[in-house]
Amino acid sequence: MKTEIRDQKSAVRRSILLVVLLVLGNSVHAQTIVLTTGQKIDALGVRREGDMVLCKVQIGTGSGEVGYHIPQIAKIEFPEPRGLKEASDLLGQGHADKALAEINQVVAFYQPFKEVPGAWWAQAALIKVSALGALQRDTEAELLAAQIEKSVANPETARAARLRLATGLIRRQEFEKAAKICDGAIKESTEPEVLAEAWTKKGDLLFAQRKWDEALIAYLHVSVFYRDEKPFIPAALLGSARSYQRLDETDRAKKALTELLTTFPKSAEATVAQTEIQKLEK
């Protein structure tokens, strides 16, 4: 019985270690605390307690824990969590449920440090908003987006959080609200990633309003001016193909669908494109 209990405890410890490694990207590098004085402290681990960050440090052959108040910390240099890319890839492939399960671990790990510069909470939370939106869990997505806006100092991150809600607004035909979000981002942002998303969402909005010409122009903004923003190109290509179809420009629709299938074969949009190009070829 005692051996069985020890084995169970060992299994639990291994599982906890595996989760930590997954969240931190299997990195062997610990966190580095950078104080406002410029001093750097290499930490074996960090945790939050009240308004302090407690970090585990090497002391001789052992270890101890020291604490710093949040205002003392300029940033914490965390290794990039592997879960960010994995969740983003899953989302791009149309697996929103799996993406949500993956990103939840990252969001939970960085939640205590969300207002500390260097934490990956905002980036992870943005992916979670997208996953929730794709699953039509709009209320949860809106609450998290509002939390992001309150927690971040970077206005571009706040704009990105608002943009993630546009899909739900369009689905509910709240076109005026969606237009305000998209047009605001296009007018105010200087970040290519945010602008690419804004033009994509604006294309979706105009398409839903049956404004085919204007929708096409919005989608083409992405595929022409923001080619490096790969996560948004598949949706823009699919949107432009559908707009071409509504405008009876079948050859151009086929060309856009073919480019999508060739360039982004693993995307969720590629599955849709395969069906649509077969219909056009009949």
Backbone bond lengths (Angstrom), bond angles and torsions (degrees), N, CA, C in turn:
res aa  C-N    CA-C-N  psi(-1)  N-CA   C-N-CA  omega(-1)  CA-C   N-CA-C  phi
1 M - - - 1.466 - - 1.536 110.85 -
2 K 1.387 115.54 -45.16 1.466 119.12 -179.83 1.519 110.97 -62.24
3 T 1.345 116.31 -40.71 1.471 120.54 178.13 1.521 110.47 -61.38
4 E 1.319 115.79 -39.67 1.470 121.46 -179.25 1.529 110.42 -64.15
5 I 1.342 116.45 -42.52 1.471 121.48 179.42 1.520 110.46 -64.63
6 R 1.381 115.78 -43.08 1.468 119.19 178.20 1.517 111.09 -60.75
7 D 1.314 116.72 -41.36 1.459 121.23 179.48 1.536 110.73 -63.38
8 Q 1.332 115.38 -40.23 1.466 118.95 179.26 1.527 111.07 -65.20
9 K 1.336 116.15 -42.33 1.463 120.50 178.56 1.527 110.95 -63.49
10 S 1.325 116.30 -40.85 1.466 120.13 178.34 1.514 110.74 -63.34
11 A 1.327 116.27 -39.44 1.464 120.55 178.96 1.521 110.82 -64.18
12 V 1.348 117.03 -40.43 1.465 121.31 178.38 1.519 110.54 -63.83
13 R 1.356 116.03 -44.38 1.475 119.61 179.40 1.519 111.07 -61.53
14 R 1.338 116.42 -41.66 1.465 119.96 179.04 1.530 110.99 -63.94
15 S 1.327 116.42 -38.37 1.460 120.78 -179.93 1.525 110.91 -65.50
16 I 1.361 115.66 -42.55 1.470 119.67 178.38 1.519 110.16 -63.20
17 L 1.324 116.69 -44.74 1.458 120.65 178.98 1.518 111.13 -60.33
18 L 1.335 116.73 -41.13 1.462 121.11 179.85 1.517 110.74 -62.13
19 V 1.336 117.28 -42.96 1.468 120.65 179.38 1.520 110.37 -61.45
20 V 1.346 116.47 -45.30 1.470 120.00 179.61 1.518 110.73 -60.55
21 L 1.332 116.44 -43.73 1.457 120.02 179.98 1.521 111.44 -64.27
22 L 1.335 116.29 -39.40 1.461 119.73 178.16 1.519 110.89 -63.52
23 V 1.311 116.30 -43.85 1.461 120.23 -178.72 1.519 111.23 -64.48
24 L 1.329 115.61 -41.58 1.463 119.19 -176.33 1.516 112.78 -89.30
25 G 1.323 117.53 5.17 1.461 119.98 175.04 1.504 113.51 79.19
26 N 1.360 117.09 27.90 1.469 120.50 -179.67 1.521 112.36 57.07
27 S 1.325 117.16 24.30 1.458 120.25 -179.22 1.517 110.01 -80.03
28 V 1.319 116.59 140.69 1.458 120.44 175.51 1.522 109.66 -89.70
29 H 1.333 117.30 -4.68 1.456 120.80 -178.44 1.516 110.13 -82.30
30 A 1.334 116.74 131.89 1.447 121.09 178.00 1.526 109.23 -82.88
31 Q 1.320 115.34 178.09 1.458 119.75 178.43 1.531 110.04 -80.28
32 T 1.317 115.03 153.11 1.462 120.93 174.29 1.519 108.39 -118.97
33 I 1.323 116.08 123.75 1.458 121.76 176.90 1.523 107.80 -90.05
34 V 1.321 116.77 122.92 1.463 121.25 176.99 1.519 107.70 -108.13
35 L 1.315 116.70 114.83 1.460 121.04 -178.78 1.522 110.99 -82.61
36 T 1.311 116.41 163.26 1.470 120.69 179.48 1.524 111.64 -65.06
37 T 1.326 116.98 -19.27 1.465 121.17 177.11 1.526 111.96 -78.68
38 G 1.339 116.23 -11.16 1.462 120.92 -176.76 1.514 112.61 99.71
39 Q 1.316 117.60 -12.28 1.458 120.83 179.06 1.524 110.34 -66.65
40 K 1.336 116.18 143.04 1.462 121.59 178.77 1.519 109.77 -117.79
41 I 1.318 114.90 135.75 1.462 121.04 178.80 1.518 108.84 -122.33
42 D 1.332 116.57 120.33 1.460 120.63 176.50 1.520 108.62 -80.67
43 A 1.315 115.39 120.63 1.461 120.50 -176.15 1.519 110.87 -111.08
44 L 1.325 115.86 140.15 1.456 121.30 176.04 1.527 111.13 -80.45
45 G 1.320 115.82 -15.69 1.460 121.92 179.25 1.508 108.86 -179.33
46 V 1.313 117.40 157.67 1.464 120.92 179.31 1.520 109.53 -134.19
47 R 1.327 114.63 153.81 1.458 120.52 172.88 1.517 108.61 -149.20
48 R 1.308 116.26 159.53 1.463 122.01 -177.45 1.517 109.66 -105.32
49 E 1.319 115.93 137.18 1.456 121.34 174.89 1.519 107.65 -143.29
50 G 1.335 116.21 105.72 1.460 120.15 -176.80 1.510 111.15 63.91
51 D 1.346 116.70 -128.40 1.464 120.01 179.25 1.519 111.86 -97.16
52 M 1.332 115.53 22.35 1.459 119.97 -179.72 1.521 111.59 -122.79
53 V 1.332 114.22 149.47 1.459 121.34 170.05 1.521 107.01 -106.57
54 L 1.310 115.64 120.79 1.460 121.29 179.00 1.518 108.69 -99.86
55 C 1.306 116.98 129.16 1.465 119.56 -178.83 1.522 110.62 -123.60
56 K 1.306 113.31 140.93 1.457 121.45 178.02 1.514 108.38 -85.73
57 V 1.340 117.30 126.93 1.463 121.64 -176.61 1.525 110.43 -127.39
58 Q 1.323 113.90 156.72 1.458 120.71 178.65 1.520 109.44 -77.71
59 I 1.314 116.53 129.37 1.464 121.61 176.51 1.519 107.18 -129.98
60 G 1.337 115.91 102.17 1.460 120.11 -176.09 1.510 109.94 62.31
61 T 1.315 115.45 -124.93 1.465 119.93 178.06 1.528 111.65 -93.50
62 G 1.322 115.87 -1.62 1.452 120.15 -179.64 1.521 111.03 -116.50
63 S 1.310 116.09 -155.80 1.457 121.00 -179.82 1.517 110.17 -147.70
64 G 1.322 115.22 158.37 1.455 121.35 177.49 1.508 109.38 -145.77
65 E 1.304 117.21 -175.72 1.456 121.20 -176.60 1.521 109.93 -130.23
66 V 1.334 115.85 132.66 1.463 121.62 176.10 1.523 108.15 -124.83
67 G 1.325 116.47 153.92 1.456 120.01 -176.66 1.511 112.39 -124.40
68 Y 1.340 115.43 149.38 1.462 121.81 177.77 1.528 108.38 -135.14
69 H 1.324 116.00 137.07 1.451 120.35 175.03 1.539 109.03 -69.32
70 I 1.322 115.98 147.14 1.463 121.20 -177.10 1.534 112.25 -51.66
71 P 1.346 119.71 -44.61 1.476 118.85 -179.50 1.529 114.06 -62.84
72 Q 1.335 116.95 -18.61 1.464 120.17 178.55 1.528 111.95 -77.28
73 I 1.330 117.15 -15.96 1.462 121.31 -170.82 1.526 110.61 -99.57
74 A 1.326 116.15 122.99 1.475 120.74 175.25 1.522 110.23 -76.79
75 K 1.331 115.90 -41.76 1.465 121.37 176.75 1.518 109.71 -169.92
76 I 1.318 114.36 163.56 1.466 120.71 170.53 1.518 107.14 -117.82
77 E 1.316 115.91 125.14 1.466 120.59 -179.11 1.532 108.62 -88.89
78 F 1.319 114.87 94.17 1.462 121.14 176.40 1.525 109.59 -89.88
79 P 1.344 118.54 144.83 1.469 119.32 170.65 1.522 109.14 -67.17
80 E 1.326 116.81 146.59 1.465 119.55 -179.12 1.520 110.25 -65.08
81 P 1.326 117.65 126.95 1.472 119.76 -179.03 1.519 111.85 -71.30
82 R 1.316 116.06 132.73 1.458 121.06 -179.98 1.526 111.73 -60.67
83 G 1.330 115.79 -29.49 1.454 120.66 -178.25 1.509 114.25 -60.35
84 L 1.337 117.89 -24.85 1.467 120.51 178.53 1.519 111.16 -61.21
85 K 1.318 116.59 -51.86 1.456 120.49 -178.30 1.526 111.07 -68.68
86 E 1.314 116.31 -41.37 1.460 119.34 -178.44 1.530 110.95 -62.33
87 A 1.343 116.61 -43.96 1.462 120.29 179.26 1.518 111.00 -66.34
88 S 1.337 116.33 -40.33 1.463 120.48 179.02 1.525 111.10 -63.59
89 D 1.336 116.20 -41.34 1.471 120.69 178.51 1.531 110.97 -64.41
90 L 1.313 115.89 -43.55 1.471 120.11 179.33 1.522 110.99 -62.58
91 L 1.315 115.65 -38.99 1.465 120.23 179.05 1.520 110.58 -65.16
92 G 1.337 115.87 -42.45 1.462 120.56 178.93 1.517 112.99 -65.09
93 Q 1.326 116.24 -25.64 1.470 120.92 178.68 1.528 112.46 -88.76
94 G 1.335 115.96 0.90 1.458 120.04 177.58 1.516 114.80 88.92
95 H 1.345 117.90 13.17 1.466 121.54 -179.27 1.532 109.37 -102.44
96 A 1.308 116.23 68.49 1.464 120.75 -174.83 1.519 112.19 -63.23
97 D 1.323 117.87 -36.22 1.460 120.85 -179.15 1.527 111.27 -65.25
98 K 1.332 116.38 -43.07 1.464 120.39 178.44 1.535 110.85 -69.08
99 A 1.330 115.85 -38.01 1.469 120.12 177.85 1.524 110.38 -61.35
100 L 1.328 115.71 -41.31 1.467 119.88 -179.69 1.527 111.03 -64.05
101 A 1.316 116.42 -43.15 1.470 120.13 178.69 1.526 110.90 -61.78
102 E 1.319 116.43 -38.93 1.466 121.43 -179.71 1.523 111.52 -69.06
103 I 1.317 116.65 -46.64 1.470 120.05 -173.49 1.516 112.05 -76.73
104 N 1.326 117.83 -23.20 1.469 120.34 178.64 1.519 111.62 -57.15
105 Q 1.346 116.70 -37.66 1.467 120.59 179.78 1.518 110.93 -63.47
106 V 1.331 115.99 -41.86 1.466 120.58 -177.98 1.525 110.35 -68.86
107 V 1.332 116.12 -45.22 1.470 120.63 179.28 1.526 110.34 -58.66
108 A 1.335 116.56 -44.75 1.465 120.77 -178.50 1.527 111.41 -64.49
109 F 1.330 116.97 -39.93 1.462 120.41 -178.27 1.523 111.40 -64.50
110 Y 1.334 117.07 -41.49 1.465 120.93 -174.90 1.523 113.89 -92.89
111 Q 1.328 117.64 -5.39 1.461 121.26 -179.19 1.535 112.91 -51.65
112 P 1.337 119.51 -45.43 1.470 119.09 -178.78 1.529 113.61 -65.46
113 F 1.346 117.17 -18.83 1.462 120.65 -175.41 1.526 112.44 -111.14
114 K 1.352 116.89 18.21 1.465 119.73 -168.22 1.520 114.07 -60.84
115 E 1.348 118.20 -28.11 1.465 118.81 179.96 1.529 112.63 -95.81
116 V 1.332 116.39 4.09 1.465 120.73 180.00 1.529 109.13 -91.86
117 P 1.327 118.89 123.67 1.472 120.30 178.09 1.524 111.51 -55.58
118 G 1.328 115.47 135.80 1.465 120.77 179.80 1.512 113.41 104.19
119 A 1.335 117.31 -20.22 1.463 119.99 178.09 1.530 109.03 -72.67
120 W 1.324 116.01 153.25 1.469 121.84 -176.75 1.524 111.99 -98.28
121 W 1.333 116.87 17.56 1.461 119.54 -174.79 1.529 112.57 -62.81
122 A 1.329 117.53 -47.72 1.465 120.19 -175.73 1.520 111.40 -61.77
123 Q 1.337 117.24 -44.15 1.469 120.61 179.77 1.528 110.45 -62.14
124 A 1.328 115.72 -42.62 1.467 119.54 179.84 1.529 111.01 -68.00
125 A 1.321 116.39 -40.31 1.459 120.51 -179.24 1.526 111.65 -64.95
126 L 1.338 117.27 -35.20 1.469 120.57 176.74 1.529 110.81 -62.16
127 I 1.324 116.39 -42.65 1.463 119.90 177.64 1.520 110.08 -64.24
128 K 1.322 116.54 -38.53 1.470 119.83 179.22 1.529 110.60 -64.70
129 V 1.336 117.54 -39.45 1.465 120.23 177.24 1.528 110.30 -59.81
130 S 1.337 116.46 -42.72 1.473 120.79 178.95 1.524 110.68 -62.83
131 A 1.330 116.63 -43.53 1.467 120.46 -179.29 1.528 110.60 -64.62
132 L 1.320 116.96 -43.51 1.464 120.72 178.39 1.526 110.90 -62.66
133 G 1.344 115.68 -40.92 1.462 119.63 178.10 1.516 112.00 -63.50
134 A 1.341 116.45 -41.81 1.468 120.33 179.35 1.527 111.53 -63.89
135 L 1.330 116.03 -29.00 1.466 121.02 178.29 1.528 111.80 -89.14
136 Q 1.338 115.72 5.65 1.468 123.72 179.85 1.527 112.14 60.58
137 R 1.312 115.82 31.51 1.464 121.39 174.21 1.527 107.11 -96.23
138 D 1.332 114.41 65.46 1.460 121.75 -168.11 1.524 113.46 -65.05
139 T 1.311 118.16 -37.81 1.466 120.32 -178.85 1.517 110.84 -62.31
140 E 1.331 116.50 -45.08 1.465 120.43 178.00 1.518 111.17 -64.00
141 A 1.335 116.14 -40.42 1.464 120.58 179.28 1.524 110.68 -62.30
142 E 1.318 117.08 -42.52 1.465 121.16 -178.87 1.524 111.35 -66.04
143 L 1.323 117.01 -40.56 1.461 120.45 179.05 1.524 111.39 -63.85
144 L 1.325 116.37 -42.94 1.464 120.33 -179.55 1.526 110.72 -69.11
145 A 1.327 117.87 -40.04 1.468 121.02 177.84 1.523 110.60 -60.89
146 A 1.325 116.72 -40.80 1.466 120.77 177.76 1.530 111.20 -64.20
147 Q 1.326 115.68 -37.14 1.464 120.65 177.73 1.527 110.59 -65.44
148 I 1.334 116.23 -39.98 1.466 119.97 178.11 1.524 110.20 -62.02
149 E 1.332 116.32 -47.30 1.467 120.69 -179.13 1.524 112.06 -57.53
150 K 1.334 116.80 -38.54 1.465 120.82 -179.32 1.522 112.62 -74.84
151 S 1.327 116.88 -25.74 1.466 121.02 -170.73 1.519 114.33 -93.98
152 V 1.343 117.69 -21.24 1.462 119.54 -173.00 1.527 111.46 -104.07
153 A 1.320 115.08 149.82 1.464 120.53 176.67 1.519 111.58 -92.86
154 N 1.339 116.55 -22.30 1.465 121.17 -176.89 1.532 110.24 -78.29
155 P 1.345 119.18 116.87 1.466 120.79 -179.30 1.527 113.33 -63.83
156 E 1.333 117.55 -27.22 1.464 119.88 178.95 1.530 110.85 -66.59
157 T 1.321 116.67 -37.88 1.468 120.26 177.11 1.526 110.29 -65.53
158 A 1.329 116.13 -39.58 1.470 120.10 177.86 1.531 110.60 -63.85
159 R 1.332 117.14 -41.00 1.474 120.77 177.63 1.519 110.61 -63.22
160 A 1.332 115.79 -42.49 1.463 119.82 179.47 1.519 110.68 -61.47
161 A 1.333 116.90 -38.80 1.465 120.61 178.75 1.527 110.64 -63.13
162 R 1.330 116.79 -42.41 1.469 120.04 179.01 1.522 110.97 -65.70
163 L 1.333 116.40 -39.99 1.462 120.44 -178.64 1.525 111.97 -62.13
164 R 1.331 116.99 -33.46 1.460 119.89 -178.91 1.531 111.94 -63.70
165 L 1.339 115.87 -18.03 1.462 119.83 -179.26 1.528 112.58 -88.23
166 A 1.325 117.18 -10.67 1.465 120.96 -174.27 1.526 111.86 -61.96
167 T 1.324 117.04 -37.38 1.466 119.77 -178.45 1.523 111.72 -59.67
168 G 1.330 116.29 -44.16 1.456 120.07 178.35 1.522 111.95 -64.85
169 L 1.316 116.65 -39.19 1.466 120.68 178.59 1.529 110.78 -64.26
170 I 1.324 116.07 -41.74 1.474 120.10 178.86 1.520 110.23 -64.85
171 R 1.328 116.13 -42.17 1.460 120.49 179.64 1.529 111.04 -61.18
172 R 1.341 116.10 -35.22 1.466 120.36 179.60 1.533 112.10 -89.00
173 Q 1.340 115.87 5.91 1.462 123.49 179.38 1.531 112.40 61.29
174 E 1.316 115.72 32.16 1.467 120.42 173.05 1.525 107.21 -91.74
175 F 1.326 114.29 67.78 1.459 121.50 -169.21 1.529 113.18 -65.82
176 E 1.301 116.77 -37.24 1.467 119.72 -177.86 1.523 111.27 -64.10
177 K 1.336 116.89 -42.89 1.463 120.89 178.46 1.523 110.70 -64.72
178 A 1.333 116.18 -43.30 1.472 120.15 179.82 1.522 110.69 -62.98
179 A 1.328 116.87 -41.74 1.464 120.93 -179.69 1.529 111.13 -63.18
180 K 1.318 116.18 -39.60 1.470 120.38 179.90 1.531 110.83 -62.28
181 I 1.335 116.08 -41.64 1.465 120.56 179.41 1.526 110.82 -65.88
182 C 1.336 116.47 -48.77 1.468 120.72 -177.02 1.523 111.45 -65.08
183 D 1.321 116.76 -48.56 1.466 120.58 -177.70 1.525 111.68 -65.96
184 G 1.338 116.30 -34.96 1.458 119.63 177.43 1.517 111.83 -63.67
185 A 1.336 116.26 -43.36 1.468 120.64 179.29 1.527 110.97 -65.50
186 I 1.330 116.29 -42.45 1.474 120.36 -179.53 1.528 110.91 -63.40
187 K 1.307 116.48 -37.47 1.466 121.22 -178.37 1.521 112.29 -75.04
188 E 1.332 117.49 -38.24 1.463 121.15 -169.25 1.520 114.88 -100.90
189 S 1.329 118.01 -26.01 1.466 119.95 -172.37 1.529 112.53 -80.07
190 T 1.314 115.09 149.16 1.467 122.37 171.93 1.530 110.16 -120.89
191 E 1.340 116.59 5.86 1.457 122.43 -177.54 1.529 109.92 -93.62
192 P 1.347 118.48 118.58 1.467 120.40 -178.11 1.519 114.35 -54.14
193 E 1.320 117.64 -39.15 1.459 120.46 -179.12 1.529 111.02 -63.35
194 V 1.333 115.97 -43.37 1.466 120.67 179.53 1.531 110.19 -67.22
195 L 1.324 116.81 -41.78 1.467 120.72 -179.71 1.532 111.22 -65.43
196 A 1.324 116.73 -39.71 1.465 119.88 178.50 1.531 110.40 -62.56
197 E 1.318 116.17 -42.23 1.467 119.15 178.52 1.524 111.16 -67.09
198 A 1.337 116.18 -39.59 1.466 120.26 -178.78 1.526 111.22 -63.09
199 W 1.343 116.95 -43.84 1.469 119.98 179.40 1.534 111.12 -68.20
200 T 1.323 116.81 -35.62 1.469 119.71 176.85 1.524 110.65 -63.31
201 K 1.330 115.81 -47.90 1.466 119.84 179.72 1.532 110.96 -65.26
202 K 1.338 117.14 -36.12 1.454 119.32 177.78 1.525 110.60 -65.05
203 G 1.337 116.08 -37.78 1.461 119.80 174.99 1.520 111.19 -60.33
204 D 1.335 116.16 -44.10 1.470 120.49 178.39 1.528 111.07 -61.23
205 L 1.319 115.38 -40.72 1.463 120.78 -179.99 1.530 111.21 -63.48
206 L 1.326 116.43 -48.89 1.464 120.72 -178.66 1.529 111.38 -66.41
207 F 1.330 115.97 -36.34 1.467 119.72 177.61 1.532 110.12 -63.71
208 A 1.335 116.04 -43.05 1.469 120.14 179.04 1.526 111.44 -62.83
209 Q 1.341 115.94 -25.52 1.469 120.97 178.44 1.531 112.08 -91.36
210 R 1.323 114.82 7.26 1.480 122.01 178.08 1.541 112.83 63.60
211 K 1.323 115.17 29.88 1.464 120.96 177.02 1.530 107.06 -100.08
212 W 1.337 115.52 76.84 1.454 121.47 -168.84 1.526 113.19 -61.26
213 D 1.339 117.56 -45.61 1.472 120.59 -178.58 1.527 111.44 -61.29
214 E 1.319 115.82 -47.36 1.465 120.17 -178.43 1.525 111.12 -67.68
215 A 1.326 116.55 -37.40 1.462 119.88 177.40 1.526 110.58 -62.10
216 L 1.324 116.22 -43.91 1.461 120.77 179.35 1.523 111.23 -58.60
217 I 1.323 117.04 -45.09 1.468 121.07 179.71 1.529 110.33 -60.37
218 A 1.334 116.23 -41.71 1.470 119.83 179.67 1.531 110.97 -62.94
219 Y 1.324 116.84 -46.39 1.469 120.21 179.33 1.531 111.56 -63.37
220 L 1.320 116.25 -39.70 1.470 119.65 -179.47 1.527 111.97 -66.79
221 H 1.335 117.04 -26.80 1.466 119.52 174.38 1.529 109.81 -56.17
222 V 1.323 116.00 -39.89 1.467 120.03 -177.18 1.524 111.04 -71.65
223 S 1.335 115.75 -52.00 1.472 119.14 -174.92 1.522 112.95 -71.20
224 V 1.334 118.13 -19.18 1.470 120.70 179.78 1.531 111.63 -96.68
225 F 1.329 117.10 -48.41 1.467 120.60 -172.17 1.529 114.35 -95.76
226 Y 1.335 118.01 -16.99 1.464 120.07 -175.88 1.525 111.03 -128.88
227 R 1.328 116.24 46.70 1.462 121.85 -177.16 1.522 112.74 -60.52
228 D 1.340 117.07 -26.45 1.463 120.01 -177.81 1.525 112.86 -78.74
229 E 1.316 117.05 -12.41 1.475 120.52 -179.47 1.527 108.88 -89.28
230 K 1.323 115.11 73.09 1.466 122.95 -169.86 1.536 115.44 -55.85
231 P 1.342 119.11 -36.97 1.465 117.28 -177.61 1.533 114.63 -60.27
232 F 1.341 117.06 -22.01 1.463 119.69 -175.60 1.529 113.65 -102.31
233 I 1.314 117.23 -9.69 1.469 120.36 -177.40 1.530 112.51 -66.37
234 P 1.345 120.50 -43.88 1.472 118.92 179.78 1.527 113.43 -57.13
235 A 1.345 117.02 -44.87 1.468 120.19 179.50 1.517 111.09 -65.09
236 A 1.328 116.68 -37.32 1.463 120.48 179.57 1.532 111.00 -68.03
237 L 1.329 117.05 -40.23 1.465 120.55 178.26 1.528 111.05 -65.94
238 L 1.329 116.25 -43.47 1.462 119.24 178.35 1.530 110.81 -64.72
239 G 1.319 115.96 -41.55 1.458 119.80 178.50 1.517 112.45 -63.69
240 S 1.327 116.59 -41.15 1.467 119.44 179.04 1.528 110.80 -67.05
241 A 1.346 116.99 -38.08 1.471 120.14 177.79 1.520 111.10 -62.57
242 R 1.299 116.80 -43.30 1.463 120.55 179.03 1.525 111.33 -66.19
243 S 1.316 115.86 -36.55 1.471 119.41 177.78 1.522 110.48 -66.52
244 Y 1.333 115.98 -42.49 1.470 119.67 176.71 1.533 110.67 -59.14
245 Q 1.335 115.94 -40.77 1.468 119.14 179.23 1.520 111.33 -60.14
246 R 1.330 116.36 -44.38 1.467 120.03 -179.48 1.526 110.98 -65.65
247 L 1.321 116.64 -25.71 1.461 121.34 179.57 1.530 111.99 -93.10
248 D 1.350 115.88 9.72 1.466 122.89 178.81 1.528 112.86 60.75
249 E 1.317 116.89 32.36 1.467 121.81 175.50 1.530 107.16 -107.06
250 T 1.319 114.70 73.95 1.466 121.51 -171.73 1.524 112.78 -63.67
251 D 1.317 117.94 -41.80 1.473 120.69 -178.17 1.525 111.15 -61.29
252 R 1.329 116.05 -42.58 1.469 119.44 179.35 1.529 110.76 -69.34
253 A 1.311 116.77 -33.71 1.460 120.51 176.29 1.527 109.95 -63.05
254 K 1.329 116.81 -45.49 1.460 121.07 178.53 1.531 111.24 -61.20
255 K 1.325 115.66 -40.76 1.469 120.19 -179.16 1.529 110.68 -62.52
256 A 1.334 116.75 -43.72 1.469 120.58 179.62 1.523 111.19 -65.43
257 L 1.336 116.74 -41.38 1.461 120.99 179.08 1.527 111.56 -66.18
258 T 1.323 116.56 -39.70 1.461 121.20 178.24 1.518 110.97 -64.10
259 E 1.334 116.75 -42.14 1.464 120.88 177.80 1.530 110.39 -61.96
260 L 1.312 116.00 -40.87 1.466 120.59 178.63 1.524 110.77 -62.61
261 L 1.323 117.14 -47.17 1.463 120.86 -179.26 1.519 112.12 -64.50
262 T 1.319 116.00 -37.13 1.471 120.87 -177.38 1.517 112.27 -75.46
263 T 1.323 116.29 -42.93 1.464 121.21 -172.66 1.523 113.33 -87.42
264 F 1.338 116.33 -33.67 1.473 119.81 -176.56 1.537 110.41 -129.70
265 P 1.334 117.23 61.33 1.477 120.57 -173.70 1.519 114.31 -65.38
266 K 1.335 118.62 -21.90 1.460 121.19 -177.26 1.529 112.81 -95.87
267 S 1.314 116.62 -0.43 1.460 119.69 -177.84 1.527 110.78 -74.91
268 A 1.323 115.67 157.21 1.466 120.38 176.57 1.520 110.72 -62.67
269 E 1.338 116.19 -33.94 1.464 121.07 -179.43 1.522 112.02 -67.74
270 A 1.338 117.48 -26.53 1.463 120.71 -179.32 1.523 111.10 -65.38
271 T 1.323 116.95 -35.79 1.468 120.68 177.82 1.524 110.41 -62.51
272 V 1.320 116.03 -42.65 1.465 121.00 178.16 1.527 110.01 -67.38
273 A 1.329 115.76 -41.45 1.464 120.64 -178.40 1.518 111.71 -61.49
274 Q 1.330 117.26 -37.80 1.459 121.80 179.53 1.526 110.81 -59.86
275 T 1.312 115.70 -43.71 1.473 120.02 178.78 1.519 111.51 -67.08
276 E 1.316 116.25 -41.65 1.464 120.18 -175.15 1.544 111.46 -70.78
277 I 1.336 116.41 -36.69 1.467 117.57 -179.65 1.526 110.61 -70.91
278 Q 1.320 117.22 -31.70 1.472 120.41 175.25 1.526 111.20 -63.89
279 K 1.315 116.41 -38.78 1.464 120.24 177.69 1.533 111.37 -65.31
280 L 1.329 115.49 -39.27 1.474 119.18 -179.44 1.522 112.25 -69.16
281 E 1.314 116.88 -28.33 1.474 120.62 -176.61 1.530 113.04 -85.14
282 K 1.325 117.11 -5.71 1.474 119.18 179.46 1.538 110.32 -75.76
